[in-house]
């Protein structure tokens, strides 16, 4: 009797198995890339090729930039996973408009901080709900819809206070909430961590993870993103599920507006739209984190790790290139990362049936 041939995976060489793992396990790939980036810039720093040390203290301080990017990346995870070309180009303008509303409430009207934060979240949710209604119930293409609302929300943020930021004393005092703090017990052995990681990012990560990984809404969202026709036949309310994704993305964007107000010590009408805005980096992070642009695939851990990769890569570039040159190389790196992520998703989908 002839022997049974071993499965293909067992016959693969170690390099091929590693390649398969990196192409199919996005978490593993991101961890490897983060290690490579940190080691590379650390070596450059020790050789005197950087303008300042690329050490643990510097990396910890740059995490302040990870808070809004990771939160908006999670917002994009929700809408992209809903399928049918789901995307939200308006998250940056929602940040600007909700931030101005927060500035009025807390900085000029004298509202308590918790109530002003709640208002920012409600305004963000309302703006996201407009997107969701147009996309889910009226069937407008998400790209065109959110591009239109991007311009509309951006304009409202600019004219609502005659193009002027709000920088009253209560708003300026919020800057203290963007400070770095030491962790209890083990803090003396670690660098200080930005407070926003604990007050805004971690709660958002937990809520989105619970919704997607442990709740029935997450299963419905992945189902409609994979095949909304089949999901509808299985009695899933496709429109309501897709609408909720845009609404929750708006709520997250509203909370990000509070983070940006604290970081700038000012409610700025262009907080989420200045330069290249916040939407494109958030979409890049989502795609790099393994979110399939066709919908139905995406993990919270991937978005968080992709944020760390982008933030620490940008941090190294700023030390390697002094002045405005560094910011331009950051844009080039962001574009390269997006192309890399898209190619990786395509290769993994064709050869191994997608990433996890």
DRENGU-454915 format. One line per 3 residues: number of its first residue (from 1); their letters; for each residue x, y, z of N, C-alpha, C. Coordinates in pm, whole numbers. Layout:
<nodes>
NUM) a) X:Y:Z:X:Y:Z:X:Y:Z; ...
</nodes>
This chain:
<nodes>
1) xxx) 86:-119:0:0:0:0:90:125:0; 61:217:-88:144:337:-96:114:431:20; 218:509:59:201:601:169:118:722:126
4) xxx) 44:774:221:-37:892:194:54:1013:190; 44:1092:85:130:1210:70:95:1312:177; 195:1374:235:167:1476:336:101:1598:274
7) xxx) 25:1672:352:-39:1792:298:65:1892:249; 17:1984:163:108:2082:104:179:2165:210; 106:2201:315:166:2285:418:283:2214:486
10) xxx) 272:2081:501:379:2007:566:502:1997:477; 483:1999:345:595:1988:252:665:2122:230; 604:2231:273:662:2363:250:790:2380:330
13) xxx) 883:2449:270:1006:2483:341:976:2592:444; 1070:2610:537:1052:2710:642:1034:2851:585; 1115:2895:488:1092:3029:432:953:3046:372
16) xxx) 902:2941:306:769:2952:246:661:2957:354; 682:2884:461:585:2888:571:584:3025:636; 704:3083:651:712:3217:708:645:3320:617
19) xxx) 668:3304:485:604:3395:390:453:3382:396; 405:3259:404:261:3237:414:204:3303:540; 277:3289:651:230:3348:776:224:3500:767
22) xxx) 328:3561:708:331:3706:699:224:3759:604; 191:3682:501:90:3727:405:-52:3705:456; -70:3606:539:-206:3572:584:-235:3621:725
25) xxx) -132:3642:805:-151:3689:942:-104:3835:952; -196:3929:933:-158:4070:929:-98:4116:1062; -145:4060:1174:-91:4099:1304:57:4066:1311
28) xxx) 94:3946:1267:234:3904:1270:319:3994:1181; 269:4026:1063:343:4112:971:366:4250:1033; 262:4306:1094:276:4440:1152:375:4440:1267
31) xxx) 373:4336:1349:470:4328:1458:612:4324:1403; 635:4245:1298:767:4237:1236:809:4373:1181; 717:4441:1113:750:4572:1055:779:4675:1162
34) xxx) 704:4673:1271:730:4767:1381:869:4744:1439; 903:4618:1461:1036:4586:1515:1145:4634:1420; 1127:4610:1290:1227:4652:1192:1244:4803:1191
37) xxx) 1132:4878:1196:1139:5023:1195:1211:5074:1320; 1173:5022:1436:1234:5067:1561:1384:5034:1563; 1420:4915:1522:1562:4875:1522:1640:4960:1423
40) xxx) 1584:4981:1304:1653:5059:1201:1684:5200:1248; 1584:5269:1301:1608:5407:1344:1692:5413:1471; 1683:5312:1555:1770:5308:1673:1916:5295:1632
43) xxx) 1942:5211:1533:2078:5197:1482:2126:5328:1420; 2038:5393:1341:2075:5521:1284:2105:5624:1392; 2024:5623:1497:2046:5718:1606:2176:5694:1679
46) xxx) 2207:5568:1704:2333:5536:1773:2454:5570:1687; 2435:5573:1555:2545:5609:1465:2556:5758:1441; 2469:5837:1502:2476:5982:1489:2412:6036:1362
49) xxx) 2326:5957:1298:2263:6001:1174:2129:6071:1196; 2082:6076:1320:1956:6142:1351:1982:6268:1433; 1889:6361:1428:1907:6488:1498:1883:6478:1648
52) xxx) 1825:6367:1695:1800:6346:1837:1790:6196:1861; 1801:6153:1986:1794:6009:2013:1657:5951:1980; 1660:5836:1916:1537:5762:1886:1525:5654:1994
55) xxx) 1479:5697:2113:1478:5606:2227:1337:5586:2279; 1326:5512:2390:1194:5479:2445:1117:5604:2486; 1186:5702:2544:1118:5824:2584:1059:5899:2465
58) xxx) 1136:5904:2357:1087:5972:2236:968:5897:2176; 978:5765:2169:869:5685:2113:742:5701:2195; 757:5705:2328:640:5721:2415:575:5857:2394
61) xxx) 656:5961:2378:600:6096:2359:524:6107:2227; 568:6035:2124:499:6043:1995:364:5972:1995; 335:5896:2100:206:5827:2107:90:5925:2116
64) xxx) 119:6051:2149:13:6150:2150:-50:6164:2011; 32:6141:1906:-20:6147:1769:-100:6022:1734; -78:5914:1809:-147:5789:1780:-293:5792:1825
67) xxx) -325:5877:1922:-461:5877:1977:-565:5913:1871; -558:6030:1806:-660:6061:1705:-651:5971:1582; -528:5932:1541:-515:5849:1422:-575:5710:1442
70) xxx) -548:5649:1557:-602:5517:1583:-754:5521:1596; -806:5624:1663:-951:5635:1679:-1020:5652:1544; -965:5736:1458:-1025:5753:1325:-1003:5630:1238
73) xxx) -891:5559:1259:-871:5432:1190:-979:5331:1228; -1019:5330:1354:-1128:5242:1398:-1261:5286:1337; -1280:5416:1323:-1402:5465:1256:-1406:5416:1112
76) xxx) -1292:5422:1043:-1287:5374:905:-1304:5221:900; -1253:5152:999:-1274:5007:1007:-1422:4974:1003; -1501:5048:1077:-1645:5022:1083:-1712:5044:947
79) xxx) -1685:5159:884:-1757:5191:761:-1706:5109:643; -1576:5083:637:-1523:5003:526:-1571:4859:538; -1577:4807:659:-1623:4669:678:-1768:4651:640
82) xxx) -1845:4761:633:-1987:4749:597:-2008:4719:449; -1904:4725:368:-1913:4684:228:-1976:4788:137; -2002:4746:13:-2058:4833:-91:-1977:4961:-109
85) xxx) -1843:4947:-109:-1758:5063:-127:-1759:5157:-9; -1789:5107:110:-1797:5191:229:-1666:5263:257; -1676:5391:279:-1559:5473:314:-1614:5605:368
88) xxx) -1537:5672:450:-1583:5799:506:-1472:5903:493; -1486:5988:393:-1389:6096:371:-1418:6218:457; -1529:6215:532:-1570:6334:606:-1527:6333:751
91) xxx) -1455:6230:796:-1423:6222:938:-1342:6343:985; -1252:6393:902:-1173:6510:940:-1258:6634:957; -1353:6655:866:-1439:6773:879:-1538:6757:994
94) xxx) -1576:6633:1027:-1658:6611:1147:-1579:6650:1271; -1450:6616:1273:-1364:6655:1385:-1363:6807:1398; -1351:6878:1287:-1346:7024:1291:-1477:7083:1341
97) xxx) -1589:7039:1286:-1719:7097:1322:-1759:7060:1465; -1740:6933:1503:-1771:6893:1640:-1678:6963:1739; -1553:6984:1699:-1459:7055:1786:-1500:7199:1810
100) xxx) -1551:7266:1707:-1599:7403:1725:-1720:7405:1816; -1809:7307:1800:-1925:7298:1889:-1881:7277:2033; -1783:7189:2053:-1729:7167:2186:-1667:7295:2240
103) xxx) -1597:7369:2153:-1535:7494:2195:-1637:7596:2244; -1749:7606:2173:-1855:7697:2217:-1911:7653:2352; -1941:7524:2364:-2007:7475:2485:-1918:7489:2607
106) xxx) -1794:7445:2596:-1705:7445:2712:-1630:7576:2729; -1593:7637:2618:-1509:7756:2627:-1584:7886:2638; -1709:7892:2587:-1782:8019:2588:-1914:8011:2664
109) xxx) -1981:7898:2659:-2110:7888:2726:-2098:7841:2871; -1980:7795:2910:-1959:7755:3048:-2017:7621:3086; -2038:7532:2989:-2092:7399:3020:-1988:7318:3098
112) xxx) -2036:7223:3180:-1940:7130:3243:-1866:7049:3137; -1745:7006:3170:-1664:6936:3071:-1732:6809:3021; -1790:6730:3111:-1852:6604:3069:-1968:6628:2974
115) xxx) -2044:6738:2999:-2158:6767:2914:-2112:6818:2777; -2003:6895:2774:-1949:6943:2646:-1894:6827:2564; -1830:6730:2631:-1780:6611:2561:-1897:6532:2504
118) xxx) -2003:6519:2583:-2122:6448:2534:-2182:6519:2413; -2184:6652:2416:-2236:6727:2302:-2152:6702:2178; -2019:6702:2192:-1931:6676:2077:-1958:6538:2018
121) xxx) -1977:6438:2106:-2007:6304:2057:-2142:6299:1988; -2241:6371:2042:-2375:6373:1980:-2372:6444:1845; -2298:6554:1837:-2287:6626:1709:-2217:6537:1607
124) xxx) -2107:6472:1648:-2040:6380:1558:-2131:6268:1513; -2209:6213:1607:-2303:6107:1572:-2409:6154:1474; -2458:6277:1493:-2560:6331:1403:-2504:6350:1262
127) xxx) -2380:6400:1253:-2318:6418:1121:-2290:6284:1056; -2247:6186:1135:-2229:6052:1081:-2360:5989:1039; -2467:6020:1112:-2599:5967:1078:-2647:6020:942
130) xxx) -2612:6145:913:-2646:6201:781:-2578:6120:672; -2449:6092:692:-2378:6007:596:-2445:5871:584; -2477:5810:698:-2537:5678:698:-2672:5675:631
133) xxx) -2752:5778:652:-2884:5783:588:-2871:5792:436; -2781:5880:390:-2763:5896:246:-2710:5768:180; -2618:5699:250:-2556:5579:192:-2646:5458:208
136) xxx) -2696:5435:329:-2768:5311:358:-2912:5313:309; -2982:5425:326:-3123:5428:295:-3155:5488:158; -3074:5584:113:-3097:5642:-19:-3010:5579:-127
139) xxx) -2911:5500:-86:-2830:5427:-182:-2726:5510:-254; -2690:5627:-202:-2587:5707:-265:-2451:5639:-249; -2362:5651:-347:-2226:5595:-331:-2154:5661:-214
142) xxx) -2088:5580:-132:-2024:5632:-12:-1915:5733:-45; -1838:5707:-150:-1729:5797:-186:-1781:5937:-218; -1885:5945:-301:-1941:6075:-340:-2012:6141:-222
145) xxx) -2084:6060:-146:-2159:6114:-32:-2067:6178:70; -1966:6105:112:-1879:6157:218:-1786:6266:166; -1759:6266:37:-1683:6378:-20:-1767:6505:-15
148) xxx) -1896:6492:-47:-1986:6607:-43:-2003:6658:100; -2024:6567:194:-2041:6611:333:-1909:6663:391; -1797:6612:339:-1667:6667:382:-1663:6817:354
151) xxx) -1700:6856:233:-1699:6998:198:-1803:7075:279; -1922:7016:298:-2028:7085:371:-1990:7106:517; -1943:7000:584:-1906:7012:725:-1785:7104:742
154) xxx) -1691:7095:650:-1573:7181:657:-1613:7329:648; -1704:7359:556:-1749:7498:540:-1820:7548:665; -1907:7463:723:-1979:7503:843:-1881:7530:958
157) xxx) -1778:7446:970:-1679:7465:1076:-1607:7598:1061; -1587:7641:937:-1514:7766:912:-1602:7888:940; -1728:7883:896:-1814:8001:906:-1882:8013:1042
160) xxx) -1885:7904:1119:-1963:7907:1243:-1908:8009:1342; -1778:8039:1333:-1719:8140:1421:-1635:8238:1339; -1679:8261:1215:-1615:8360:1128:-1466:8331:1109
163) xxx) -1435:8205:1086:-1299:8158:1057:-1203:8174:1175; -1254:8202:1293:-1170:8225:1409:-1171:8104:1502; -1056:8068:1559:-1053:7961:1659:-1110:8011:1792
166) xxx) -1138:7917:1879:-1186:7949:2014:-1076:7912:2111; -1020:8012:2176:-907:7986:2265:-923:8052:2400; -1043:8043:2456:-1068:8102:2587:-991:8026:2695
169) xxx) -990:8080:2816:-912:8021:2925:-949:7875:2953; -1078:7840:2962:-1110:7699:2987:-1055:7605:2880; -1059:7651:2754:-1007:7569:2644:-856:7554:2657
172) xxx) -787:7661:2689:-642:7655:2702:-599:7564:2818; -679:7562:2922:-647:7478:3037:-662:7330:3005; -736:7297:2899:-751:7158:2859:-620:7096:2813
175) xxx) -522:7180:2780:-395:7128:2735:-332:7035:2838; -366:7056:2964:-312:6970:3070:-358:6826:3055; -472:6805:2990:-521:6668:2970:-444:6594:2862
178) xxx) -360:6667:2787:-278:6604:2683:-138:6571:2733; -116:6591:2863:17:6567:2918:45:6416:2926; 170:6383:2953:210:6244:2972:214:6213:3122
181) xxx) 179:6091:3157:174:6049:3297:250:5918:3313; 295:5893:3433:363:5768:3464:260:5662:3505; 283:5540:3463:196:5430:3502:217:5397:3650
184) xxx) 110:5355:3718:128:5317:3859:212:5191:3871; 280:5179:3983:361:5063:4021:487:5050:3934; 467:5035:3801:581:5011:3713:625:5137:3640
187) xxx) 565:5251:3675:592:5374:3602:736:5419:3609; 804:5389:3722:943:5434:3735:1037:5362:3640; 993:5248:3586:1077:5172:3492:1043:5201:3346
190) xxx) 937:5278:3322:890:5304:3186:880:5454:3164; 889:5500:3039:868:5642:3011:722:5681:3030; 699:5809:3049:564:5860:3067:482:5840:2939
193) xxx) 354:5810:2958:263:5782:2846:159:5894:2837; 127:5943:2716:24:6048:2703:-108:6005:2765; -169:6095:2839:-292:6064:2912:-406:6025:2819
196) xxx) -408:6081:2699:-514:6049:2604:-523:5902:2567; -413:5830:2582:-414:5686:2556:-515:5617:2647; -520:5661:2772:-606:5597:2872:-746:5656:2876
199) xxx) -759:5786:2850:-889:5850:2864:-975:5840:2739; -913:5828:2621:-991:5825:2498:-965:5701:2413; -836:5671:2387:-806:5563:2292:-845:5426:2346
202) xxx) -800:5390:2465:-829:5257:2518:-980:5231:2533; -1059:5326:2586:-1204:5302:2589:-1264:5281:2451; -1217:5357:2352:-1269:5340:2216:-1231:5204:2160
205) xxx) -1106:5162:2182:-1061:5030:2137:-1146:4921:2198; -1172:4930:2327:-1250:4826:2396:-1393:4821:2342; -1455:4938:2326:-1594:4940:2278:-1604:4883:2137
208) xxx) -1516:4927:2047:-1521:4878:1909:-1490:4729:1904; -1394:4683:1984:-1363:4540:1988:-1482:4459:2037; -1548:4505:2141:-1665:4434:2193:-1775:4429:2088
211) xxx) -1798:4541:2021:-1902:4545:1917:-1872:4448:1804; -1746:4447:1758:-1713:4366:1641:-1687:4220:1675; -1620:4194:1785:-1576:4057:1816:-1671:3982:1908
214) xxx) -1750:4052:1985:-1834:3984:2084:-1983:4012:2069; -2019:4109:1989:-2160:4146:1978:-2223:4096:1849; -2353:4086:1850:-2425:4043:1730:-2417:4149:1620
217) xxx) -2404:4276:1659:-2391:4382:1558:-2265:4363:1475; -2157:4316:1538:-2033:4292:1464:-2049:4181:1362; -2117:4074:1400:-2139:3964:1305:-2225:4011:1188
220) xxx) -2324:4094:1218:-2408:4147:1110:-2327:4237:1018; -2240:4319:1078:-2160:4412:997:-2069:4335:902; -2000:4233:951:-1914:4153:866:-1995:4078:761
223) xxx) -2115:4037:797:-2200:3963:703:-2242:4051:586; -2287:4174:614:-2330:4260:504:-2210:4307:423; -2094:4318:487:-1975:4357:413:-1927:4249:319
226) xxx) -1948:4123:358:-1907:4012:273:-2005:3990:158; -2134:3989:189:-2237:3968:87:-2369:4018:143; -2405:4140:107:-2524:4198:167:-2653:4134:116
229) xxx) -2648:4077:-4:-2767:4008:-56:-2794:3883:27; -2690:3804:50:-2706:3685:133:-2745:3723:275; -2688:3833:326:-2722:3877:461:-2869:3916:471
232) xxx) -2920:3980:366:-3062:4018:368:-3153:3896:363; -3111:3796:288:-3188:3672:283:-3187:3600:417; -3084:3626:498:-3078:3563:631:-3141:3652:737
235) xxx) -3227:3743:695:-3310:3831:781:-3230:3940:853; -3109:3969:807:-3034:4081:864:-3083:4211:801; -3108:4311:885:-3148:4441:836:-3024:4514:784
238) xxx) -2999:4500:654:-2875:4551:594:-2866:4702:607; -2974:4772:578:-2970:4918:583:-2943:4970:723; -3011:4915:821:-2992:4962:959:-2850:4932:1007
241) xxx) -2796:4816:971:-2661:4780:1013:-2558:4873:952; -2572:4903:823:-2479:4993:757:-2493:5135:812; -2616:5175:840:-2640:5307:898:-2570:5321:1033
244) xxx) -2577:5218:1116:-2514:5222:1248:-2363:5237:1237; -2303:5177:1134:-2158:5188:1116:-2117:5333:1095; -2190:5405:1011:-2157:5545:986:-2188:5631:1108
247) xxx) -2295:5599:1178:-2330:5675:1298:-2221:5660:1404; -2175:5536:1429:-2071:5514:1529:-1940:5578:1487; -1911:5575:1357:-1790:5643:1307:-1798:5792:1336
250) xxx) -1917:5850:1324:-1934:5991:1356:-1915:6020:1504; -1965:5931:1590:-1947:5947:1734:-1798:5946:1770; -1725:5851:1712:-1580:5844:1737:-1512:5971:1690
253) xxx) -1551:6021:1573:-1492:6145:1522:-1522:6262:1615; -1643:6264:1673:-1676:6368:1769:-1588:6364:1892; -1555:6244:1939:-1465:6231:2054:-1323:6272:2017
256) xxx) -1283:6242:1893:-1150:6286:1847:-1140:6438:1849; -1252:6505:1823:-1248:6652:1824:-1208:6706:1961; -1251:6638:2068:-1212:6681:2202:-1062:6661:2222
259) xxx) -1010:6550:2170:-867:6522:2179:-787:6632:2109; -830:6670:1990:-756:6772:1914:-765:6909:1982; -880:6941:2039:-892:7068:2111:-793:7072:2227
262) xxx) -782:6961:2300:-687:6955:2412:-543:6967:2363; -511:6900:2253:-374:6902:2203:-335:7040:2151; -428:7108:2085:-399:7241:2029:-423:7353:2130
265) xxx) -487:7320:2245:-529:7422:2341:-615:7528:2273; -690:7484:2174:-773:7575:2095:-870:7493:2010; -992:7541:1997:-1088:7479:1906:-1069:7545:1769
268) xxx) -1008:7473:1678:-972:7529:1548:-1069:7481:1440; -1114:7572:1352:-1206:7531:1246:-1144:7440:1141; -1011:7430:1140:-944:7344:1042:-871:7229:1111
271) xxx) -910:7195:1233:-836:7096:1312:-824:6962:1241; -929:6921:1172:-925:6791:1107:-904:6795:958; -890:6917:901:-880:6929:756:-757:7002:708
274) xxx) -679:7061:799:-561:7135:755:-460:7041:693; -379:7094:603:-281:7009:535:-350:6902:453; -313:6778:478:-375:6667:406:-493:6607:482
277) xxx) -530:6669:593:-646:6625:668:-621:6495:743; -723:6453:816:-713:6332:896:-772:6209:828; -854:6229:728:-924:6116:667:-829:6022:594
280) xxx) -739:6076:512:-652:5990:432:-556:5908:519; -491:5968:622:-410:5883:710:-493:5776:780; -616:5807:818:-700:5709:885:-734:5593:792
283) xxx) -764:5624:667:-793:5519:569:-670:5434:543; -555:5501:534:-429:5428:515:-404:5330:629; -424:5376:751:-403:5292:868:-500:5174:867
286) xxx) -625:5198:830:-723:5089:826:-682:4983:724; -644:5026:605:-605:4931:500:-477:4858:540; -380:4931:593:-256:4868:638:-283:4768:750
289) xxx) -383:4797:832:-418:4709:942:-494:4585:901; -517:4568:770:-581:4445:723:-727:4458:690; -782:4579:694:-922:4598:658:-935:4587:507
292) xxx) -1017:4492:462:-1036:4472:318:-1122:4584:262; -1074:4651:158:-1145:4764:102:-1279:4721:43; -1295:4592:15:-1421:4540:-36:-1521:4511:75
295) xxx) -1476:4518:200:-1567:4499:313:-1562:4360:371; -1615:4347:492:-1631:4217:554:-1511:4163:629; -1396:4232:623:-1274:4184:689:-1206:4301:758
298) xxx) -1166:4279:884:-1095:4382:956:-1092:4352:1105; -980:4387:1170:-965:4360:1312:-914:4485:1384; -958:4501:1507:-918:4616:1587:-768:4614:1613
301) xxx) -713:4498:1646:-571:4488:1675:-486:4531:1556; -530:4498:1435:-457:4538:1316:-451:4689:1301; -562:4757:1329:-566:4903:1318:-472:4966:1421
304) xxx) -473:4914:1544:-388:4971:1649:-241:4952:1614; -203:4833:1569:-63:4808:1533:-21:4891:1411; -110:4905:1315:-79:4987:1198:-57:5132:1238
307) xxx) -132:5179:1337:-111:5315:1387:27:5331:1447; 67:5234:1529:201:5240:1588:309:5242:1481; 291:5159:1377:389:5155:1269:401:5290:1201
310) xxx) 288:5350:1165:290:5478:1095:346:5589:1183; 304:5593:1310:349:5700:1400:499:5690:1426; 548:5570:1451:691:5555:1481:776:5567:1356
313) xxx) 722:5532:1240:793:5557:1115:804:5706:1090; 695:5780:1108:698:5925:1091:792:5991:1191; 794:5938:1314:881:5995:1416:1027:5981:1377
316) xxx) 1064:5867:1320:1201:5848:1276:1236:5936:1158; 1142:5953:1065:1168:6036:948:1193:6181:989; 1117:6230:1089:1136:6368:1134:1275:6390:1191
319) xxx) 1332:6287:1254:1468:6300:1308:1574:6284:1200; 1541:6213:1094:1638:6189:987:1647:6306:890; 1538:6379:873:1535:6491:779:1485:6614:854
322) xxx) 1569:6712:866:1538:6832:943:1452:6927:861; 1360:6996:930:1279:7098:867:1163:7043:787; 1118:7121:688:1002:7084:609:1026:6959:525
325) xxx) 1153:6928:500:1185:6808:421:1131:6683:489; 1139:6679:622:1090:6564:695:942:6540:674; 861:6646:677:717:6630:658:685:6583:517
328) xxx) 765:6627:418:741:6581:282:775:6433:266; 882:6390:331:915:6247:328:811:6165:404; 750:6225:504:640:6156:573:526:6127:478
331) xxx) 492:6224:394:385:6204:296:422:6095:197; 549:6096:153:594:5993:60:587:5855:125; 627:5849:252:621:5721:324:477:5675:341
334) xxx) 386:5769:369:245:5732:385:187:5677:255; 223:5741:144:179:5689:15:236:5553:-15; 365:5535:16:427:5405:-5:364:5297:80
337) xxx) 331:5331:205:266:5235:295:130:5194:240; 55:5291:187:-78:5260:132:-68:5167:12; 27:5195:-78:46:5109:-194:88:4968:-149
340) xxx) 180:4963:-53:225:4835:0:109:4755:58; 24:4823:136:-88:4754:199:-186:4703:94; -213:4785:-9:-306:4742:-114:-251:4622:-191
343) xxx) -121:4628:-224:-59:4514:-294:-60:4389:-208; -33:4408:-80:-30:4294:11:-167:4229:22; -272:4313:34:-407:4259:40:-441:4183:-88
346) xxx) -398:4237:-202:-427:4170:-329:-354:4036:-341; -225:4033:-306:-149:3909:-314:-205:3805:-218; -234:3848:-95:-286:3754:3:-422:3700:-39
349) xxx) -504:3786:-100:-634:3740:-145:-626:3640:-258; -533:3663:-353:-522:3572:-467:-458:3439:-431; -357:3442:-345:-279:3319:-317:-332:3240:-200
352) xxx) -384:3312:-98:-420:3243:25:-560:3270:72; -638:3340:-8:-777:3363:30:-797:3472:132; -702:3566:142:-720:3682:230:-634:3674:354
355) xx) -642:3780:436:-565:3791:560:-658:3777:680; -595:3753:793:-673:3745:917:-608:3839:1020
</nodes>
